[in-house]
Amino acid sequence: MRWMRTLTLGVLAMSGGCTESKVAEDQDIVLSGRLVDEAGAPLSDALLKLYRSENSSCAFAAFSASWRSVKTRSDGTFEVDLLGADTRNGSIARCFVARSPEQSQGRRVSAFFLIQQSEVALPVVQEWTGTLTATAQAQGVSVGFRPLSATHGAGSDEHVLYLHPSSAREAWQVLKATSPVHLSDYVLEDAEGLKASLITTRDVNAGGVTVGLTYSSDDVVLPRRALVPASRGAACTYLNAETPCRVTNGDLGGIVLFQEGVREVAVQLSRPVVPRKAVLRNFGVTGTMSELVLEGSADGAQWMPLANLLNGSSVQSFMEVDLTGTTPVSQVRVRATPQEAVGALRSLGQLSLFEE
């Protein structure tokens, strides 16, 4: 899953899927480059993996297995001999990805590019550690880091911070993160073994070839916190809901993919509470919503608004939301009203409700 996060961010410069190939099928092509660590020391005997898309976009390619691999030499350099036919699908140029091996600390770097000439020399592929730190605070954890520009001399400095538990899927993300990032106890709950990492990107022009570079930092283990939501273990109701409920079981990296047409998910609390905060993880919808709300009820018949979950017309995948209710409720639901008949709830990882 961490590779998929890297892929998602790295393909922004390679989003066009139908770029015409400029090389002949029988043309000899040499792809070369150099892999180094953050300090610039060569990474020798490192297995660099190459992936390729079906077309000029890597955005929707399946990268479950590498297409080819190459080991770096003692000075960190590598070279791959190709034919023009390897670089195209019909008349369309393929998007390629060269990915460094993931280090034990978590870091790696990927290069995204098209091959449109006989010799393609990639820019130096340099790792980035991020130098992450995690410090416990009175109500959460502070994560500090060094931005890419501090070590590489360039970069947009638009970093995305991810939390990931032992499971593969992320438990939280912070877009446009700047150091230090404060993570509240509501976000961290009582999860054990949570790690934080960062991803950032930049584009480099190398010999007329635009290469998108995506950097994943080292991981840092977060101090364990102790806040347990009032909704932990609560029963839930939606089409074909499982027992026990998967959206209240405390698996911060889990996810439920709803069947078609689900527009409401309700949880039954073990006791009435006045909820003050809600956290939604891996939340998604299909279609455009005219209304997307969190509501509470004491009897399951009369519902009161607790929060609006729409940010303009968009929906965030990860939300920490203040709730407006002032009276105890025993049920809380997410309710979607689409603008068109096809709209519905698509996914939800966890719905966590807190009294304070």
Beta strands, then each sheet from edge to edge (+ up, - down):
strand 1: 28-36
strand 2: 47-52
strand 3: 68-71
strand 4: 77-83
strand 5: 88-89
strand 6: 92-93
strand 7: 95-99
strand 8: 108-114
strand 9: 119-121
strand 10: 125-126
strand 11: 133-137
strand 12: 140-144
strand 13: 159-164
strand 14: 172-177
strand 15: 181-184
strand 16: 195-206
strand 17: 209-216
strand 18: 220-221
strand 19: 235-237
strand 20: 256-257
strand 21: 264-273
strand 22: 277-281
strand 23: 284-286
strand 24: 289-297
strand 25: 304-308
strand 26: 319-322
strand 27: 329-338
strand 28: 344-348
strand 29: 350-354
sheet 1: 4+ 1- 9-
sheet 2: 4+ 1- 10-
sheet 3: 3+ 2- 7+ 8- 17+ 16- 13+ 14-
sheet 4: 3+ 2- 7+ 8- 17+ 16- 18+
sheet 5: 5+ 6-
sheet 6: 11+ 12- 15+
sheet 7: 19+ 21- 27+ 24- 25+
sheet 8: 20+ 28- 23+
sheet 9: 26+ 22- 29+
end
